[in-house]
Structure formats: structure tokens, C-alpha cells
Amino acid sequence: MRRREFIGLFGGVAAWPLAARAQQGDRIRFIAVILGYTETDPETKSRIAAFRLGLEKRGWSEDRNIRIRYFFVAPGDMAQQKIIKETVALRPELILAHGTSIAAAVQHESQEIPVVFVSVSDPIGSGFITNMARPGANLTGVMQYEPGIVSKWLSMLKEIAPRMERAAVVANPKSSPYDYFLRAARTAAASLALEILPSPIENSPADIERVLDALGRTPNSGFIAAPDTTTILHRDTIIALAAKHRLPAVYPYGFCVQAGGLMSYGTDQNENFRLGAAYVDRILRGDKPAELPVQAPTKFETSVNLKTAKALGLTVPPGLLVAADEVVE
């Protein structure tokens, strides 16, 4: 159930005046969207709907003045580079790139086509931009998480499982900035008396099972499912293994809690795609991505699953319940 209404997540780009968005005549603009989910994932449909809504609010309609081609590249898809090469060959006026690995692959193929990225947590470390305020290249967009969020995730784990001594960082280094989150976890761990366990995974249920089975044999352990298209693609497997081994876990998205995960703290991904539409609007109307500042999130949501907590033998602290925007009962 919702505890409070969602307030606007971002300022800046979202506040660009409608008066500056006059229609560009009858010219039909062509853009491409490359998503790091499978086409059938319900979250894919939700992101596309949010993106379309963001465009429509700024005067862009697929039946009138814009044409969008959607491509779906799940983690580990051997055809990823081929798909991205073919996308670039179509010469879209702009590409929306979802996730770190896709943004990197698009950047490799073209330094000319404007790129708007979403769900990217380390744009400078990944080599996409040189400066948050002035990206300086053909990429800009919506930053997903700054490193300080890892401290919040670890604090939540320690709060709900005070006896926890070890926390694993679970993600796929090939589809996420894994070291970015691992370094942040190690920095935050000392003040919480936690040992950080590097637990990289590959894009396969069998490897995820191997990693979490090993963690389940380690006493007083829990884990962070770091933001990653791989952890999202295999979220049902990860949630099931956490339940099997009675491992407290924190996730970066509320929909993981709705699927049975214990708790989450993070941004609204649909809002990120709506904000991505604001960048698309600005660039199609003439602004340069090199001059559009990367937007960082300012609003976060907390979700808690009471049923899962009970099954794990955990008591949700009153403070965590009060802070929750959504409680699944």
C-alpha cells in the first residue's frame, strides 16, 4: 500500500518550459531506443509507456511527428554488438541507451549520433562523459545512483538483521559498473562492522545459484543486489535463492519487493525514462548533448515486504516501516 504520494523526482531538466517546445512543422523525426530487458518483461512495457508519456507531454506523438524503433538486448545476448551496429547503420537522429553496457556499446559504434543514457550509475568512470555539468561528448542523460547509496543499502541490511556480519555485492561486472559499487561498499562497511564479500555473477541462473548457494553456507550473511540488467533479468531466481537460504537482501528497485524481495531503496525507473524523454526533446529541438548536464536523482523510495520478512524470521524495525513509501503485506 502507498504511504505517501510520489513527489517530482527531478528538477532541472523536468522543469524546462513548455513554451520553448514549439512544434517543428510536420517533419517526422526518427530515433532508436535500445533496452537492456527482454521484450516480454513487464518492466520493459512499463519503461516504454513512461518514455512515450514523457514525449507526448512535450509535443511528440508517434502517429504525428516522431518515429521510434525499439531494440531489446538482454544481458549476455551474443547479438548485442550486431544489433547496435545495425541500429547505428539506420542513422537515427538520436539513440536512447538503457544501461551501462548498452551505452558503452553505442559509444563504441558512434561518436556522432547524440545518445541519451538512462540507468547508468558511473558515467564518468565508464568513460561516457568528462564532467557532469558539461558532458563534453555526444552522450548525456540520467544518472541512476551515486556511490553514497551503497551506505544506505548496508545500513538497511544491518538494521533489519543486526547480527549480520557479512554483506555480499551481487551483480554482473559485464553489464554493470561492479567495481563502482564494490568500492563504495568497502568504504561504508567499517562503520557498520561488516565484511564485504565480492560476489560477481555471470548471466546464467546456474552461476547465480552457485554464488548464492555459497553465500547461504556463510553464517550471518546478507547481500546487495546491485543495479544491473543481469540482476533484473534474473530477479525471480535471486529472490527465490534468498528465500531458500534465508538471506536478508536489499534491492535497488521497488518492483523487486513486489516480486517477493525483502526490501528496496532506490529511484523510480519509470520517472527516469520520463526524464530521459526531456533530454530527447531538447536534443531534437537543437541542443547539444555535450552541453546538457547529466541529471542526478534527488528523490528515492523505500519498499518493504512484510511477508518476506516473516518468512526469513526477521522483524522489520519501526523506523524502517515509518520510512517506507510502500509496504507489501
Helices and strands as residue ranges (DSSP letters): G 12-15, G 18-20, E 29-35, H 42-56, E 66-72, H 80-89, E 94-98, H 100-109, E 115-120, E 139-143, H 149-160, E 166-171, H 178-189, G 190-192, E 195-200, H 205-216, E 221-225, H 229-233, H 235-244, E 249-251, H 254-258, E 263-266, H 269-284, G 289-291, E 301-305, H 306-311, H 318-323, E 326-328
